[in-house]
């Protein structure tokens, strides 16, 4: 079992997420969301606000995963993070294996699929990954920010 680093560990990265997912084998698809959610929690920690810290979290190339949509998802996340932080998108995020050859639309009903297509951010849509609104943000750390600003 892969143990994730503590939440304040600045070495937490998309490469580490891929390493942990690869170790899960058949459980990878069900656990992928949990590992990426933990990554987003770390990404949003106030200690990781500086662009240099965000760059450290996305610069290392994640290993290729057996499930293509996961590779596209990690690359889209890196692109979105880079664009928000005003830093260069890592080269690995634009490699051909980080794009799906055919569209993959999340959702069970035609209505939810239409909504997913409409709300998917450009970094995901250009990789043919239509998963709906992705924010890559959590307000989990807002109380820490408030205490630091008033402290």
C-alpha positions as CSV (number, residue, x, y, z in Angstrom):
1,X,0.0,0.0,0.0
2,X,1.2,3.5,-0.9
3,X,1.3,5.9,2.0
4,X,0.8,9.5,1.0
5,X,3.1,12.2,2.4
6,X,1.8,14.5,5.1
7,X,-0.4,17.3,3.9
8,X,2.2,20.0,4.4
9,X,4.9,18.1,2.5
10,X,6.0,20.4,-0.4
11,X,7.2,17.3,-2.4
12,X,3.5,16.2,-3.0
13,X,3.1,16.1,-6.7
14,X,1.1,14.7,-9.7
15,X,4.1,12.4,-10.2
16,X,3.5,11.0,-6.6
17,X,-0.2,10.6,-7.4
18,X,0.6,8.6,-10.5
19,X,3.1,6.4,-8.5
20,X,0.5,5.6,-5.9
21,X,-2.2,4.9,-8.5
22,X,0.0,2.6,-10.4
23,X,0.6,0.5,-7.3
24,X,-3.2,0.0,-6.8
25,X,-3.7,-2.3,-9.8
26,X,-7.4,-3.1,-10.4
27,X,-8.4,-0.6,-7.7
28,X,-6.9,2.3,-9.6
29,X,-10.1,3.6,-11.2
30,X,-12.0,3.7,-7.9
31,X,-9.2,5.3,-5.9
32,X,-8.0,7.8,-8.6
33,X,-10.5,10.4,-7.5
34,X,-9.5,10.1,-3.8
35,X,-5.8,10.5,-4.6
36,X,-6.4,13.5,-6.9
37,X,-8.6,15.0,-4.2
38,X,-5.8,14.7,-1.7
39,X,-3.5,16.3,-4.2
40,X,-5.9,19.3,-4.6
41,X,-6.1,19.6,-0.8
42,X,-2.3,19.9,-0.8
43,X,-2.3,22.2,-3.8
44,X,-4.6,24.6,-1.9
45,X,-2.7,24.7,1.3
46,X,-1.5,28.2,2.0
47,X,2.2,27.1,2.1
48,X,1.8,26.1,-1.6
49,X,0.3,29.4,-2.8
50,X,3.6,30.7,-4.3
51,X,3.9,29.9,-8.0
52,X,7.3,28.3,-7.4
53,X,5.7,25.8,-5.0
54,X,2.9,25.0,-7.5
55,X,5.6,24.5,-10.2
56,X,7.3,21.9,-7.9
57,X,4.0,20.0,-7.7
58,X,3.6,19.6,-11.5
59,X,7.0,19.8,-13.1
60,X,8.0,16.1,-12.6
61,X,6.6,13.9,-15.3
62,X,4.1,11.3,-13.8
63,X,4.6,7.8,-14.9
64,X,2.3,6.5,-17.6
65,X,-0.7,4.8,-16.2
66,X,-2.5,1.8,-17.8
67,X,-5.8,3.7,-18.1
68,X,-5.5,6.4,-20.8
69,X,-8.1,8.8,-19.3
70,X,-6.0,9.1,-16.1
71,X,-3.0,10.2,-18.1
72,X,-5.1,12.8,-19.8
73,X,-6.6,13.9,-16.5
74,X,-3.2,14.4,-14.9
75,X,-1.9,16.5,-17.8
76,X,-5.1,18.6,-17.9
77,X,-4.7,19.2,-14.2
78,X,-1.0,20.3,-14.7
79,X,-2.0,22.6,-17.5
80,X,-4.8,24.2,-15.5
81,X,-2.6,24.7,-12.4
82,X,0.2,26.2,-14.5
83,X,-2.2,28.6,-16.3
84,X,-3.6,29.8,-13.0
85,X,-0.2,30.3,-11.4
86,X,1.2,32.0,-14.4
87,X,3.9,29.4,-14.9
88,X,4.9,27.4,-17.9
89,X,2.9,24.2,-18.6
90,X,5.3,21.3,-18.2
91,X,6.4,19.7,-21.5
92,X,5.2,16.3,-20.4
93,X,1.6,17.6,-20.3
94,X,1.6,18.0,-24.1
95,X,3.0,14.6,-25.0
96,X,0.7,12.6,-27.3
97,X,-0.1,9.9,-24.7
98,X,-1.6,12.7,-22.5
99,X,-4.5,13.1,-25.1
100,X,-7.4,10.8,-25.7
101,X,-7.9,9.8,-29.4
102,X,-11.7,9.7,-28.9
103,X,-13.9,11.8,-26.7
104,X,-14.7,10.4,-23.3
105,X,-17.8,12.0,-21.8
106,X,-18.6,11.4,-18.1
107,X,-22.2,11.1,-17.1
108,X,-25.0,8.5,-17.2
109,X,-27.8,10.4,-18.8
110,X,-27.8,12.4,-22.0
111,X,-28.5,15.5,-19.9
112,X,-25.6,15.0,-17.6
113,X,-23.3,14.3,-20.5
114,X,-24.5,17.5,-22.2
115,X,-23.7,19.4,-19.0
116,X,-20.3,17.8,-18.7
117,X,-19.5,18.8,-22.3
118,X,-20.6,22.4,-21.7
119,X,-18.8,22.9,-18.3
120,X,-15.5,21.1,-19.0
121,X,-12.5,23.5,-18.8
122,X,-10.5,23.9,-21.9
123,X,-7.4,22.1,-20.6
124,X,-9.6,18.9,-20.2
125,X,-11.7,19.4,-23.4
126,X,-8.7,19.7,-25.7
127,X,-7.6,16.3,-24.4
128,X,-11.0,14.9,-25.3
129,X,-11.9,14.4,-21.6
130,X,-15.3,15.9,-20.9
131,X,-15.8,15.6,-17.2
132,X,-17.7,18.7,-16.3
133,X,-16.7,21.5,-14.1
134,X,-13.3,21.1,-12.5
135,X,-12.1,23.8,-10.1
136,X,-9.0,22.2,-8.6
137,X,-9.7,24.2,-5.5
138,X,-10.9,23.5,-1.9
139,X,-11.7,26.1,0.8
140,X,-10.5,23.6,3.4
141,X,-7.6,25.9,4.3
142,X,-9.4,29.2,4.5
143,X,-9.3,29.3,8.3
144,X,-5.5,29.0,8.1
145,X,-5.4,31.9,5.7
146,X,-7.6,34.0,7.9
147,X,-5.5,33.3,11.0
148,X,-2.3,34.1,9.2
149,X,-3.7,37.4,7.8
150,X,-4.9,38.6,11.2
151,X,-2.1,37.1,13.3
